[in-house]
Amino acid sequence: MMNAVFIESHQHRLADEGYCVIEDVLSAEETARVRNHLIEAAAESERRGIPTRIETLDPNENNIRVFNLLDLDPVFRELIQHPAALEIVRHVLTDDFIISNFTANIALPGSESMVVHSDLAVVLPEPWHSPWSMNIIWCLDDVTAENGGTLFMPGSHHFERLSDVPDDIADKMTPVEAPAGSIVAMEGRLWHTSGKNQTLDQQRALLFGYYSRSFIRPQWNHNVGLGEEAQRDLSPQMRRWLGLDITANVAPLKGIPDSRQSE
Ligand SMILES: O=C(O)CCC(=O)C(=O)O
């Protein structure tokens, strides 16, 4: 893995605009490897009966959504705890975070924008005073305005209530552009949507590692999502981040076993 540097200019940009791009986190080879695994994971998800096209999420059929990435391939279990990702997450959320979800969205040519939203608003009612969640977006392709780069309204992470969101927010959006191998760090309160992929032949594959403060219910129930194989080699720290221990929202208690004992 290459060294990512989450330097002061990134931190300022994240604080001021609600997102920042950190380039060269993955090498070209690593990016290609993860991308190949994503394509296999999408096919495996379909085989398991978890659809990769979700009508209520996307306006047409040109998006491939892959859920439950953490169960589908160890490469995603590595990526969700990549040191560069965790450095940024800790910077925003402190050490008190959990892994809420890990999904992919491949925007194919012809895909349209989804509904404008903030990811914190999806898991927490207003008011949104604090940066209590964030997305680490892994760019597996070059992301451009033309191929569906995520659209952000810079500064909208300062909106505290739904009534602060302008009616014409869709007209105030800026597309993110980032080379493959970058991370786009997005504060959970930033209002955004997927861009339209207006190219004829370019796919835009992004992974969304979603982290939140520990007191917010995760989007995904990892106890159901993760099978035996995926759980086998998890570190105690990963089990805690995924809420797999018997103590969830209390500190580990001496004498209480982490997992269910056989009766
Ligand atoms: O694919 C994108 O660019 C954004 C996706 C997104 O915001 C979501 O799935 O909630």
The ligand as an ORCA input file, in Angstrom:
! r2SCAN-3c Opt
* xyz 0 1
  O     -22.645      7.097     -6.300
  C     -22.542      8.246     -5.876
  O     -21.860      9.097     -6.432
  C     -23.260      8.658     -4.612
  C     -24.005      7.542     -3.981
  C     -24.718      7.926     -2.740
  O     -24.711      9.048     -2.317
  C     -25.466      6.910     -2.023
  O     -25.543      5.766     -2.459
  O     -26.048      7.246     -0.953
*
